[in-house]
Amino acid sequence: MLELLIQEAMQWWWPVLVVGCAYLILGIAGFGSALVSVPLLAWIWPLPEVVGLVLLMDIPTSILHGGLNVKSVRLGMLKRTLPGMVAGCALGLWLIGALEPRWPLALLGAYVFVVGLQWLRGHTPSSQPLSALRFHVLCGFIGVIEIMFGTAGPVVLALLRRLLHDVQTIRATAPVVMVVASILALLSLWASNAFDMGVVANRWMHTFPMAALAVVVGNHFARRIPTPWMVRLVAVLLMLCGLSLMRWLWQ
């Protein structure tokens, strides 16, 4: 019996460690958990199952994070972004069925690598106002990225930076927008039988306690950790994760 318990613990040490690191980042920054967890968990589990698991964790952890900062949330953003995200989820669902399995993994790797490189270089989105067309295109892109990879946080942040100007408001509102995007993506994937809910639910029960704890701890230390240090560390980690997945281009 003891040997079986040890074997099970060893089976879960990597997912729990990855989830802890990823959601610590969410607690500190308000986004970014999926950018770390999806590429690293995709090493051991199929991508659709990983996306389903991360979406199931993102919904309650983002609600928790938003609740910890509820006074700064701009709920009006949900009404504005919803139509574009719905259309993007529909497009993403079609792309999942149309592409070979290796291409989504390679595209995810390239996307995560570029995000990490932008963070490392200190890239900031333009402050110029968005046209209505570009706004809806960005909202659609959120839906596509979320349903395919569960990693739309950087796009949400880029959009909110163009619409809101207070850092605390952006940090609080981003997880709330992500909750809506995650629910849309999860329902779409579940309805299309993209993954086995029983398998994903079992993995969720093993990893979610660590995710919730990490969000609370990260939120507690959000104002105590120098932002430049955290940005550089996460940027390097994202680039390494992205490169690890881009190998699928040559397989």
Buried (B, 14 or more C-beta within 10 A) or exposed (E): EEEEEEEEEEEBEEBBEBBBBBBBBBBBBBBBBBBBBBBBBBEEBBBBBBBBBBBBBBBBBBBBBBEBBEEBBBEEBBEBBBEBBBBBBBBBBEBBEEBEEBEBBBBBBBBBBBBBBBBBEEEEBEEEEBEEEEBBBBBBBBBBBBBBBBBBBBBBBBBBBBBBEEEBBBBBBBBBBBBBBBBBBBEBBBEEEBBEBEBBEEBBEBBBEBBBBBBBBBBEEBEEEEEEEBBBEBBBBBBBBBBBBBEBEEE
